[in-house]
């Protein structure tokens, strides 16, 4: 079910909702050899919101700052989980039993039904980390 749990960094970018905004961010990271491990993006009205985790938080932070992106950095839980029915149910039940509120969740797409990265932001990441480490 859960292969590993660790604390990581998520970047939240806010930009105008315009054609090519996501492409610009993806190209910027790709050109520097930074891999996007998980991403979620949505638009509402004239605003676009992108949440992403990369394989190099330090260089990602520096790159976004250098390019003048409006970005927030958050601590998140990074879970490597099996891609099987019921995994999300078991994880969310464990957190609910400890009264841990999930604020945001998204994941990577697994390669050939292998493990994927589940990104969780909660109201108490440390308590969630300890809860999920106890498999």
C-alpha positions in Angstrom: 0.0 0.0 0.0 2.3 2.8 1.2 5.9 2.3 0.2 7.3 5.5 1.7 6.3 8.7 3.4 8.4 11.9 3.5 8.0 15.6 3.9 8.6 17.6 0.7 8.1 21.0 -0.9 5.2 22.0 -3.1 5.2 25.2 -5.2 1.9 27.0 -5.8 2.0 29.4 -8.7 -0.7 32.0 -9.3 -0.9 33.6 -12.7 -3.3 35.1 -15.2 -5.5 32.5 -16.9 -4.1 32.7 -20.4 -3.3 30.3 -23.1 0.3 29.0 -22.7 0.8 29.8 -19.0 1.3 26.1 -18.0 3.4 25.5 -21.1 5.7 28.4 -20.1 6.2 26.9 -16.6 6.7 23.4 -18.0 9.3 24.6 -20.6 11.2 26.6 -18.0 11.6 23.6 -15.7 12.4 21.2 -18.6 15.0 23.6 -20.0 16.8 23.4 -16.6 16.5 19.6 -16.4 14.0 19.8 -13.5 11.5 16.9 -13.5 7.9 17.5 -12.4 7.0 14.7 -10.0 3.3 15.6 -9.5 1.1 18.5 -10.7 -2.4 19.9 -10.4 -3.6 22.9 -12.3 -6.9 24.7 -12.5 -8.4 28.0 -13.6 -11.2 30.0 -12.2 -12.2 33.2 -13.9 -9.1 35.1 -14.9 -6.8 33.3 -12.5 -4.8 30.1 -12.9 -3.4 28.1 -10.0 -0.7 25.5 -10.4 0.5 23.2 -7.6 3.6 21.2 -8.4 6.3 19.1 -6.8 9.7 18.7 -8.6 12.7 16.6 -8.1 14.8 19.6 -7.2 13.1 22.1 -4.8 16.1 24.3 -4.3 16.7 25.0 -8.0 13.0 25.3 -8.6 12.7 28.0 -5.9 15.6 29.9 -7.3 14.4 29.6 -10.9 10.9 30.8 -10.1 12.3 33.7 -8.1 14.7 34.7 -10.8 11.9 34.7 -13.4 9.6 36.8 -11.2 6.9 34.2 -10.7 4.4 34.8 -7.9 4.9 31.6 -6.0 4.3 30.2 -2.5 6.2 27.2 -1.1 4.5 24.8 1.2 5.5 21.7 3.1 3.6 18.7 1.9 3.6 14.9 2.5 4.9 12.8 -0.4 3.7 9.3 -0.3 4.9 6.6 -2.7 1.9 4.3 -3.0 0.8 1.3 -5.0 -1.6 1.9 -7.8 -4.4 -0.5 -6.5 -8.1 -0.1 -5.7 -8.6 0.9 -2.1 -5.3 2.6 -1.4 -6.7 6.1 -1.2 -9.6 4.8 1.0 -7.2 3.3 3.5 -5.0 6.4 3.7 -7.9 8.8 4.1 -9.5 6.5 6.8 -6.3 6.5 8.8 -6.2 10.3 8.7 -9.8 10.8 9.4 -9.5 8.5 12.5 -6.8 10.8 13.8 -9.0 13.9 13.0 -6.5 15.1 10.4 -8.1 17.3 7.8 -6.9 17.0 4.2 -6.5 20.5 2.6 -5.3 19.5 -0.8 -4.5 16.2 -2.6 -3.1 15.3 -6.0 -0.9 12.6 -7.5 1.4 11.6 -10.3 0.4 9.2 -13.0 2.0 5.8 -12.5 4.1 4.3 -15.2 2.7 1.0 -16.3 0.6 0.7 -13.2 3.7 1.0 -10.9 3.8 3.2 -7.8 2.7 6.8 -8.0 3.4 9.9 -5.8 0.5 11.1 -3.8 0.9 14.7 -2.6 -1.0 15.6 0.6 -1.4 18.9 2.5 -3.1 18.6 5.8 -3.9 20.7 8.8 -1.2 18.9 10.7 1.5 17.4 8.4 3.7 16.2 11.3 0.8 14.2 12.8 -0.2 12.9 9.4 3.4 11.9 8.7 3.6 9.8 11.9 0.2 8.3 11.3 1.0 7.2 7.8 4.5 5.9 8.7 2.8 3.3 11.0 1.8 1.0 8.2 
